[in-house]
Amino acid sequence: MVLFGATIALYDQPMPTIHRLSNCVICLYANDHLPPHFHLRFSDGRQALIAINDLSPLAGFGGSRVSLREMSEALEWASQNRARLLAIWEQLNS
């Protein structure tokens, strides 16, 4: 399977990286829970879950909250790639 120019095996990696940004990476889990969402992973170990349909934060974890300012680049990218994120989420979770 090819996602954004990178070849990955759906079940070889539990959380494929969809896109790398300056301060985080956007990832999706296979066999994940509803609602459709993506994970932001920051280099310091913090993570946030973002709903694909309205780009609202679902949760933050990893010991510290993630500010909207820190998520702004990821949210901007996701707003321009929402249909692709949802298609990948559906493929990984069908």
Summary of the structure (lengths in Angstrom):
residues: 94
radius of gyration: 12.3
end to end distance: 15.2
largest distance: 33.9
contacts: 255
relative contact order: 0.21
helix: 26%
strand: 30%
